[in-house]
Amino acid sequence: MGAKTDRFRAELNAAHRAAGKPTLERLVRLGLEQRPPIKISDSAISGWTTGSAVPGPAQQRYFLVLTAFLQSEAMSRKASYTPRSPAWWQELLSETQRERNSGRGGRPRTTADASAQGPMTLPAAPSGFTGRSAALAEVLDQLEPGSQGEDESATIVVSAVAGMAGIGKTALALHAAHQARARGWFPGGILFADCRGYSNGPQEEVGAVADRLLRALGVKVKDLPGADEKLDAWRLHLNARAAQGRPLLVVLDNVREPGQIGALLPSAPHRALVTSRHTLSSLPARRVGLSPLSPADAVDLLDRTLCDARVTGQRDDALRLARLCGHLPLALKIIGALLRDAPVRCLADQADELKDARARLDRLAYDGDDDEGRPLAVRASLELSYQHLTEPQQRALRLLAAAPGPDVSTTAAVTLLGETAADARGLLAGLARIHLLEPAIAGPERWAMHDLVRLFAGELGQREAAGDGQEAAVARLLHHYLATTQEADSHLWPEQTRPASETFTDRDQALAWLDAERSNLVAAGLASPADHPAATGLAHALATYFTHFGHFTDSIRLSTAAAAVFRQAGDRLGEGDALNTLGAALVSVRDLERAVDIFREVVGICRDAGDRHHEAMALHNLGSALMRLERFPEAAETVHLALALFIETNDLFGQAQAMASMAALAVDAGQPELAVQTLTEIVDLFREMGDHRSQGMALSNLGLALFRLGRPDEAATAYTDARAALRRAGDRRGEATTLRNLGSILAESGLAGEAARTLTDAIAVCRETDDRHGEAMALTDLGQLRHHERRFADAVDHFTTAATLFGETGDRNHEASALNNLGGALVATGRLPDAINVGIQELRICRELGDHEGEGIVLKNLGRTLFELGHFNEAADRLTAAAAVFRELGDTGRAGEALLHADAARTRAARGLPD
């Protein structure tokens, strides 16, 4: 059995296990369910799983159906399995078929000898090379003879955009050079020289490199010219080969600076391929930047390095390992070497060893060298770059590693480093040139470090913290973040009466800064010492931004941390304020029970402190959470208490908010007529106050009340006005909710086209604001509209996405409902097997939730669908189970209906009809 056959068997069995090991009988039936049916024997499938056979050309269609089915089952079971694409399975099958065919005798195919005619001093092609398809194509495009015309620049610099050692520059260069050799592009020869620009010893001088190249061209030692004449001799040999029509490729590896190789670079038709950790900006070269590998390519490299089945069988752990290695080829090769030495060690254990960031660099080392003879140790490789920095650059790198967050802006770096703007920019540019710093993907004037560079620089920074003034530098940065956040907050909402700062010219600029710095601000708040104002101040300054732009997870993390700081300091009112923010965020992520507990705690804190106004605010928030839980009597009592306190403290705004909540409660209680007048007055009051957001929310509630009263035209007008007000307030999430409500009203009014456009707009806004739950709700509404229009394929797409989003946001009830809708749409399209798979997912959720009525409905639907497919015994079992559930619920009508259908299924089965 060959390596490809082993891989084929391992991958197919991994998918089979993840799918719950469906029986051979089920897999044979899978073929018969296709249109047209596919006949397959159980012995054929068994042969594939044991490796004794592989699918032939006539079986390829079924093989792709089989792999799609197994992967779908694995996903529905939420198994720890990463699905592959059909193209990937097809390629694996093709490779396996070729391997088996090549082992069946016959004369092997021969190809023309494409090796270079001249000398070839390239090291062996790197083993396990993977990914880099775009970069490789770009390099080969530049190397190809005649590709650049007469004025071509003959040099390519391969340097890592990621800015660090171990990114795979040499591997790419060697791989490209070997491909060029195989294509016969350089009959004059391919020469390789390691210039030792980043090594423990001295770098190679230009004369020494010229000496090695001349020797490679066959110049005898006795004929080598003196030191001053070697470059001239090199040029003469290049010119001679050019005149003979024999272009040459020279690969100059590990170059530190342009002066080291500038005199060696050949002119057309020759080519040079250069690798360096430095950008070498002064060279007349075309550059190909390398970033860390993608997660998939990193796992593939690990798989190729190991050459066993561990990655296939433990793919989630392989992905985790790759992430902990920063997707860096050098780190992955080290891990691969360690795992090869321990063939029974599981990937999870290896990943667990790397979890501790403090010891990660120690673990990423191996006693041995790589294919190019270099040490297999990430720290040692980074040290070679670090030792060539100036002292100011070294200090800057250490301080930048101490900055909280994934990146740092130039402005923030100036504050952190304590330098003038010009000097700080120079330091940043210098670190970027040597690729220990890189331009961040978040935008211009932003800088980031690879994770492993940050660990390396952080270790050095801890040792040099006192001399670097690290504590004071980080404190300066935290003050910068806090002050600028407070200034940005003052620009956010038009109705705010606080004077806006001069740091930002307008609201859009303030929002752009907050968006760019959000991750850093959260990290800064969490990393701040308890005695620094940013430890609590950032949570407060960011609360409005987080709320209105949907960054609830960030709000939860920061407000939780701030509450802990206040609690430790004995500041009860500060703690209550932070908890109030936490509760609001929990409501937004639908963690309602926990939010209720938090708000009750805040009410108690305010009561103990005698703060009647904040107690009123906490009571109102508690009432709103209770409304979301549909605990309406308790909510009404709580909101009434809040209103009384708002009246007592003469808070007109709070009174209006509480009255709006009471009106919403009236609508839910089936008394919309009582709510309309109140909401109309409140809308006018908020308009006079200039509070567009509260006005929009009140108009939205008014729209619902009017619709419940059977006044759809007025309701649509109210929702339209609500959208306009919320847009003026910058509340995009509120706007999306209003659009969804308006779309539903338009659909119920028979205006399908207008409803679809409105719901599509709602979906777009939800995506812009990353409101995945709101997107799922809008997709559900749009799916129902399309189903009603008999556009079932569109409905399937919408319900599928909605179910996925509900699952990701933890709303299991709505996920089950979306799956129910999806099953109906699939049945309508004739995709009965898919409908069954969806029904099984829904059944599992209903049982997890204890939703017995839902369980009975799903079982009945499954039974009916199985009946339609002719699987009468399975249908009877499902329908009988549905009847039992309905009987327990006391629903004798539906129980009897299910039993009738079960009897019909058994009758058909007893007649020997197909099952």
N, C-alpha and C positions, 0 to 999 in steps of 0.2 A: 504494500500500500504506500503510495507516494505522499509527499508533503501536502500537495494540493487536495488530494482525496481525504487526508486526515483533517485538513482545515474545513473541507466541505461537510464531512460527517459531524465535526465538532460544532459548527455554526448551526446546522439543521437541528441537531439535538438540543442545543441551547435554546433555540426558538421553541421547540416542542415542549421542553420543560417549563419555560416561562409561560406557555399557553395552558398549563395545567395538565399536560400529557393526555390530550384527547385520544380516544381509542382509534385503532386502525379502521374499525367499522365506521366511526364518525368521519374519518378522513376519506374513505372510499365514497361515502354519501356526499361529501363536499363536492366531489367531481360531478356527481349526478345532478346536483342542484344548479349547476351552471347552465347557461343558455348559449349555444347548444350544450347538452350534457357531455361530460368527459368521463370515459370509462377508464378506471385504473384498478389494478389488483392490490390487495393488501400485501402480497409478497413483494411487489415492486417497491412499495413505500418502505417496507421493512428492510429491504436491501439497501435503500438509500441511507437509512439511519444507522445501519451497521457498517457501511462503507464497502460492502461487497459489490455494490452496483451504483451507478449514477444515472440520472435521467438522460434518455436519448433524445434526439431531435423531435420525435413525435410526442414526447412527454413534457416538453418545455412549457407549454401553455398551462398544464396542470401544476407543474412545479412552481410557477409564479403565483398561481391562485393559492396554492398550499402555503407558501411563505407569507403572502399577504394575510391569509386567514390566521396563521399562527401568531403573527405579530399583532394583529388586531385583538386577538384573545388575550395576549400578554398585556396589552395596554388596558384592556377592560378590567383585568385582574389587578392592575396597578403593580405588576411585577417589576422587579429590578432588572430591566432589560431595555437596551437601546435599539430601536428598530433600524433596519437597513433599507435602502431604496431598492426598487425593482431592478434598476440598472446595476446596482452593486451585486445583487444575487445572480443576475444574468452573467456578469463578468466572472464571478466565482465559479459558476457552472461551466462556462466556456473554458476557463483555465483548467478545471478538473478534467473535462473531456479531453483537452489537448494532452494532458499528462498521461491519461490512460491510453490514448491512441498511440502516443510515442513509445509506450512500453510493449507494444504488440508486434515488434519485429519490423522488418523492412529496412530499406536503405534510408538513412537519415538525410534530411534536406541539407544542402550546402549553400552557402552564400559567398558572394565575392569577397575577397580580402580587402577590407577598407582601411587597413592600418596605414599610418603615415609612413612615407618613404624615408624621411629624414630621421634624425635621432629623436628618441622619446624618453624623457626622464621623469614623466609624471609618476607620482605615487599611485598605488592601486586605487581604483574607484571606491568611494566610501560605501561601506556596507550599510544596509538599512535605510538608504536615502529615501525620503518620502516628502510629499507636499511640494511646495515651492514651484508649482507648475507655471504660474504667471512670471515669477522672477526668472526661472530657467528659460522660458520662451523669450523673455526680453534679452537675456544675455546671449542666447543663441542667435537671435535676430541681429545683434551687433557684431557677433563673430563671423557670421556667414559672409563669404567672399563676395564683394561687389554690392553688399547691402547698403553701403553708405555713399556710394558715388565717388567721384574723384577727390572731393574735398573732405572726405570722411575723417573724423577723429578716430584713431585706431586704438584707443584705450577705453576700457570699461573698469570703473571702480565698483567693487562690490563691498558696500559698507552697511552695517546694521543700523537701520533707523531706530531699532529698540535700544541701541547705544551701549552694547556691552559685549564682553567676550562670551564665547560659547553659543552664539546665535546661529552658527552654521555657515559662515562665510566661506571657509575653506572647502567644506563639503560641497557647497553649490558650485564653486569654481572648478573643483576637480570633476564633479559630475558633468558639468558643461564641457570641459576640456575633453573628457573621454568621449562624449557624444560627438564633438567636433572631429575627433580623430577617427571615429567609426564612420563618419560621413566623408572622410577623405578630403577635408577642407584645407589641411596644412601639410602638403607633401614636403615642405622644407623642414618639418620637425615641430615638436612641441616640447618646450623646455620649462622646467619648474625650478624656482628658487625660493627658499624660505629666508626672508630678509631679517628675521629675528628682531623685528621692531618692538615687540612686547615679549621679552623673555628675561630670565634672570641674568644672562650674560649680555655683553655689548651687542648692539645691533650691527648687522653687516654693512660695511661701507660700500659705496658704489663700485669702487675698484675691485673689491673682493667678489662682489656679485658678478661683475663683468668677467672676472677670471673663471668663475664656475661655469658661466654660460659658454665661454670660448672653449673650455675643456669639453663641455657637452657636445659642441659642434665638431669635435674631433681634432682640435688643435693640440699638438703634442706639447708636453711640458717644456722641452728644449726650444720650441718655437714660440712660446708665449712672449709677448712684448713686455717692456718695462711698465711700471705702474702708470706713468703718464700717458702711455700709448694704448692701453688696453681698450679704452672707450672708442678710440679711432679704429682699432682692429675689429671691435664688435660692429661698428657701423659698416666697415668694408664687407664683412661677412653678410650682413643684412642686405646690402646693396647687391651683392653677388647673387644671393638667392632670389631677390626681386627680379633681377635681369633674367634669371633662368625660369621665371614663372613658377617659383617654388615658395609660396608664402609660408611664414613661420608664425607660430603662436608662442608667446612667452608668458608664463603665469608667475607673477611676483606676489608671493604670499606674505602676510603679516608685516605690512609696511607701516612705519610709524609716521613718517613725514614725507612730503613731496620731494625734498632734496635728496632723499635716499635713493630714488629711482628715476628722477626726471631725465637724466642723461641716458638712461637705458631704454626708454620707450621708443619703439620702432614706428616708422611711418608706414602708410599703406604701400603695398597690400598686406603687410604683416599686421598682427594684432597683439595687444597686450591685455591681460586680464589681471587686475590688481585687487587684493583684499586688504582691508585695514580697519582698525577700530576708530580711526580718525576720518573725518569727512574728506580730507585732501582737496579742499575747495579750490586751491590754486592750480590743480592739474587740469589740462584740457581734456576732460573725461566725461563720459556718460555714466551716470550713477544708477545703481539698482539697489534700492533700500530693502533690508530684511527686517521683518518684525518677528516676534515669537510665533511659533506655529499655532495654527487653529487648534481647538480642543480635539477635533477628529484626527487631524494629522499628527498631533502629539501622541495620541493613543496608538495610532498606526505605527509610529516610530518605536514606541515601547513594544508593540507586538512583534515587529520585525527584529528588534534587538533580542527579545526573549526566545523567539522561535519555538514556542510551545502554546498550549491551549489556554493558558491562564487569563490572558486578556479577553479572549472570546467568552469564557465562562464567568468572568468577574468584571464586566465592562463598567459598571458604575464605580467600582473601586479603582479601575484604571483611569477613569476620567478624574477622579479625586486625586490620584497620584500625579497625573499630568498637571492639574491645577496647582498643586503644592510645589511642583517643579517650575512653576511659572511658564509652562509650555516651552521651556528652553532646551534645545537639543542636547547641550552638554549635560545638563542635570538629568535628562531622561536617559542618556547613555550610561551615566553613573548608576542610576537606579536599575537599569537593565542588567548591568554587570553584577551588581549586588544580588539581584534576583536569580541570575543564572547560577551563581554560586550556591543558591539555596533553592533547589528545584521544587521543593514541596511547600515553600513559604507562600502564604496567600497574600494577595495584593493589599487587602485591608490592613493586615498587620504592618506592612511596609508603609502604608499611608499614615497609619496611626503614629509611627515613629517620627514622621515629618510634621505632625500637627503642632508640636511645640516650636514656635518660631525661634526661640532662644537657642535651640540645638539644631536647627534645620541645616545650617551651613556645615556643621560638624558631620551630619549624616550624609551630605552630598559630596562624598569623597570616596575614592577607591584606590587601592594599592596597585597601580598599574598605569599604563599610558593608553591614549586613544590611537586611532588609525594613523594619525600624523605624528605620533611619538610625543604627545604633550600630556602633562599630568591630568588625570581624571579627578579634578577637585575644583569646585566652583569658587571657593574662597581664594585659592592660589591663583586662579585665572583672573579674578577681579583685582587681586593685589598687584598684578603686573600692570594693570591700567592705573591704579591709584598711585603707585610709586613714581609715575611720570608726571604727576600734577605738581603745580607750584603750591607752596604752603597756604596762600590765600584760597586757592581752589580746593585744597583738601579741607580747610575749615568750612568753606561754603557747603561742600558736599555733606559734611557731618551735620551741620545745622539744618540743611534742607531735609535730611532724613528724620529729624526730630519734629518737623512740621506735621500737625495732624491733618489727615485727609489724603485723598488719592493724588492730588496735584497742588500746585501753588501758582498764583499769578505773579507776574513780574512786580506789580505794586506790592503785593504781600511779601515777596522775597526781599524787596528793598527794606521793608520794616524788619523782617526777621534777621537779615544779615547785618543791619545797622550800618550800611554803606550808603554812599551817594548813589543816585539813580544810575549814573554813568558807570560807576565801578561795579555795581551789582549786575547790571546788564552784561558787562564784560565777563564777570565770573560765570554767569549763567551760559553765555555763549561758549565760553571755553569748555565747560563741562559737557555741553551738548556736542561740541566738535569731537570730543573723545568718546561720546556716546555713553557717559555715565548719567546723563540727563537727556531727556527727549522732549520734543514738543508734544504737549498733551492733545489728545483727540477732542477735548472739550472746547477748544477754540484757540485763537491766536493769543500770544503773550501769556501762555500757560505752559507749565513744565511739570513733567512726571518722571518717576523712577520706576524701573522694573522692580518687582517685589524682592528679588534676591539681591539686587543692588542696594535697596533700602535696608535690608537686614544687615548686609555687610557694612554699609556706612553707619548704621545705627549702633553696631557693636563698637566701631571706632569712636563714635560720638560719645558713648557712655564713658569710655576711658579718658576722653579729652574734654569732658563736659565743663569742668571748672575753668580750664584755660580758654575754652571757646566762649565762655559766658552763656552757656546754653539756656539756663533757667531764665535769665533776663531776656534773652532773645525770644524764647517762646512766649513769655509774658507780654512782650511788645506785640507779637503777632496776635495773641488772643484779644488784647485791647483794640487792635485794628479791626478785627472781625466784629467785635461787639459794637463798637462805635459806628462802623459803616452799616451794620445791619439795622441799628436803630434809625439811622438816617434814611435808609431805604424804606423802612416801615412807614416813615412819615409821609412818603410819597404815594402809598399804595391806593388809598381810597379817596375819591373826590369829596365825600361828605365829611372827612376828618377835619377837625378844626385846628389841630396842631400845626404849627408852621413847618413847611417843608424845608429840608436842609439844602445847602448849596453844593453838596457833593454830586448830586444827580440833577440833570436838567429837567427831567420829567419822569412820569410814572413808568413809561416803557423802559427807560434806562435803568431805573431802580429794579424793576422786575428782571431785566436781563442779568444784572449783577447777582441777584438772589438765585436765579436759575443756575448760573455758572458756578456759584460758590456753595450751593446747597450741601453737597456731600462734605465739603471742608468744614462748613459751619456746624453740621451735626457732629462730626468727629471732634471739632474743637470744644463744643459744649460737653461732650462725654469725657474728653481728656483733661479738661480744666481742673486744676486743684480746687478744693472746696473753698479756699479763701480768696479765689479770684472771682471778680464780678461776672465773668463769662459763664461760670458754672451754673448760674441760675438765670442770668440776664439774657443769654441767647435763647433759651426756651421761651421766655416772655416776649422777646422782640420778634421771634419768628412765628408766634402762635397764629396771628391773622393770616400770614402768608401760607402757612401749612394748611390751615382750614380751608381757605378759598381756592387753593390750587391742588388739593387732594393728596398732600404728602402726610398722610395720617400715621404711617408707620414711624416716620421721622419724629412726628409730634409725640407719639407714645413714648419713644425712647428718651427724648430730651426731657419731657415733662416728668417722667418717672424718675430720672436722675436728679432733676431739680428738686422734686418733692423730697427725695432722700437727703439732699444737702440741707434743705430748710429744716427737716425733721431733726437731723443731727445737731443743727445749730439752735434748736428750740424755738424757731420762728414759726408759730402755728398758722398765722395768717398767710405767710408766704407759702407754707405747705399747702394750705387750702386753695390758694390761687393756682399753684402748679397742678394740684389734683383736679381742679375744675377744668383746666385745659386737657388733662389726661382723659377725663370722662367724656368730653366732647369728641375727642378723637376716637374713643372706643365706640361711641354711638355711630360714628361714620363708618367704622369697619364692621359694624353689626355685632359687636361683642356687648350686647345690650344688658345682660344680667350683671356683668362685671361693671358696666357703666353705672347702673343703678346703685350698686354697692358703693362705688366711689363717690357719687353725688350725695348719698346719705351721709358718708363720712364728712364731706365738705360742709353739709348743713350742720352737723354736730360741732365741727370746728368753729364755724361762724357764730353759732348760738353761744358756745362757751366763751367766745371772745366778745360777745355783745355787739357784733357787727351785723346790724339788721339789714343793711343794704345788700351786702354780699350773701347773706342768708337768703334773701329774696331771689337773687340771681341763681343760687344753687338750687333752690326749690323749683324754679322755673325749668332749669335744665333737667332736674329729676323728673318733673312732669312730662317733659318732651320725650325722655327715654321710656317712661311708662307707656306713653301713647304708642311708641314704636313697637312695644311688646303687646299692644292691644289690651292692656290692663286699664280700660277706660275709666271705671269708677274711681280707682285709686289715682289715676292721672288727673281727673277733674278736681278731686279734693286737694291735691298737691298744688295745682295751678291756682286754685282759689286762694290758698294760703300765700302763694307768691304775690298774687295781685294785691292782697291786703297789705303786705309789707311794702310793696312798691308805692301804694297810696300813702302809707305811713311815712315813708322816706321821701315823698314828693318827687318820685322818679317817673316823669311822664313817659319817657321812652320805655322803661320797664313795664309800665301799665299797658302801653300799646302792645308790647310783645305778648304779655299775658292774656290780654283780651283776644288777640289773634289766635293764640293756642286754644282758648275756650271756644272760639268760633269753629276751629277745626274739629274740636271734640263734638260739637253739635252736629257737624256734617257726618261724622262717623256714627253718631247715635241715631242717624236717620232723621235729623231735624234741620235740613239745609236752609229752610226758610228763616230760621232764627239766626243763621250765620250770615246771610247775605247782607243785611243792613249793617251789622257790626263790622264786617270786613270792608264794606264800602267806606264807612267812616274812618276805619284804620288806614286804608289806602291813602285817603286824603291827608290824614295826619302825618304819615311817613313822607308823603310828597312835600308837605310844608316843612318838615324837618330836613329835607334833602337827603334822606336815608334811602338810596335807591335799592339797596339789597333787601332791606326789610319790606319796602314797598313791593318789590317783585315777588317776595315770598307770600305776602298777603294777597296779591293779585292772583297768584297761582291757586291758593286756597279758595279764593272767590270763584275762579273758573270751575273748580270741582263742585262747589256748592250750586252754581248756576246749572251745571250739567245735570246734577242729581234732581234739580227742579224741572228738568225737561226744557231748558232754554239753551240749546247747543250753540246757537249763533252768538249769544251774549257770552257764553263760556269761552268760545274760540277767541272772541275779542279780548277777554280778560287774560287769557293765556298769551296772546300776542303782545299785549301791553306788559305782561310780566316778563316775557323774554327781553323786551327792550330795556326795561328797568334793570334787570340782572346784568345785561350786557354793559350798561352804563356803569354799573358798580364793579364790573370786572369779575363777577362770580360766574365763571364758565360752567362749573358743575351744576349750579342752580339753573343755568340756562338750558343745559342738556336735559335735566329732569322736566323742565317746563315744556321743552320741545317734545319729549316723549309723551307727556300727558296730552298735549295738543294733538299729536299724531293719533293717539287712541280715540280721541273725540271725533276727529275727522273720519277715521275708519268706521266708527259706529254710525256716523251720519251718512255713510255711503260715498264719501269723497275719497275713493281709493287712491287715485293718482296723487292728490295733494297730501294725503296721509303718508304715502310711501316716501315722498320727497321730504316731508317733515321728520319722519323717523330716520331717514338716511342722514339728515343734518344732525340729529341727536347722536347717532352713532359716531359721526365724524368728530363732534365736540368731545364725546366721551374718550375717544382715542387720543385726541390732543391733550386731554387732561389726565390720561391714564386712569380713568374711572372704569375699571373692568366690570364691576358689578352693574353700573348704570348701562354700560354697553350691552351686557348680557340681557338686561331687561328690555332695552330698545330692540335688540335683535329678535327677542321672543315675540314682541308685538309685530315686528315686520314679518316674521315667519308666519304668524297666524293670518296676517293680511294676505300673504302670498298663497297660503294654503286655501283660503277662502276664494282666491282668484283662480284656483286650480293650477297654479304655477308651482307644482310639487317639488321640482328639482331645486328651485330657489329656496323653498321652505326648508328642504333638507339641509342645505348649506347654512342657513341662518340658525336653525335649531341645533345643528352640530356645534357651531361656534359658541352659541349661548350655553349649551351644556358644559362645554369645556371651561368657559369662563366662570360659570357658577361653581364648578368643582374647584377651580384654582382659588376662588375667593372664599371657599368654605361654606357656601350657602347650599347645603345638601337638599333642602326642601325644594328650592327652585331648580336645582340640578335634576332632581327626579321628575319635576314637572316638564322641564325642557326635553328630557329623554322620552317622556310619554308623548309629547308633541312630535318628536323626531320619529318615534316608532310609527305613529299614524301616517306621517308623510312618506315614510319608506314603504309602507303597505300600499299607499296610493300610487307609488311609482312602480310597484311590482317587485320591489327588492325585499322579498319576504325573509330570506336568510339573514340579511342585515338587520331587519326589524326584530328578529328573534334575539340576535346578539345584543341589541340595544335594550330589549325588554329584560334580558338577564341582568344587565347592569342596573337598570331601574329597580328590579326586584331586590337586588342586594342592598341598595340604598334604603328602600322602604323598610326592610328588615332591620337595618342598622338604626333607623330613626324610630322604630316601633310604630310605624304607620300601617296599621292593620288593614284599614280600608284601601289604602293605596296598594298594599300587597295583594289583596283580593282582586283589585281591578287589573293589575299587571298579570297575575296568574291567568285570569280569564282571557285577556288579550293574547297572551302567549299561546294558550290553548287553541284559540280560534285561528291564529296564524299557522300553528303547526298542522291544524286540520286542513287548511288550504294547501299546505305543502304535501299533504298525503301522509304525514307522520302521525297516524291515528293513535297508536299506543301512547306516545309522548303527549299528544293532545289530551287524551283522556286523563292522564296523570295530572297534568296541570289544571285542567278544569275541575277535577275532583278536589284538588287542594284548594282551589278558589272557593268552591262551595263550602268547604270546611271553615275557611276564614270568615265568609259571609255569615255562616250559621252562628259562629262565636260572637259576631257583632249584632246578632239579632235581626239581620236583614234576610228574612226568609224568601223574599221575592228574587233577589239576585242569586241566592243560594240555589233555589229551584231552577232558575234559568241556566246556571252553570252545570248542574247535574244533567239537565236535558241534553246539553251539547256534549257532555261527557259520554252519555249513553249512546248518542249518535256516533261518536268516534269509535267506541268499542264495537258497535254493530258493524261499522265499515271494516274494522280490523279483523273481526271474526269471519267476515266473508272472504278473507284472504286477499283483500285489495292491497295494492302496494303501500309499503310503510317506509 
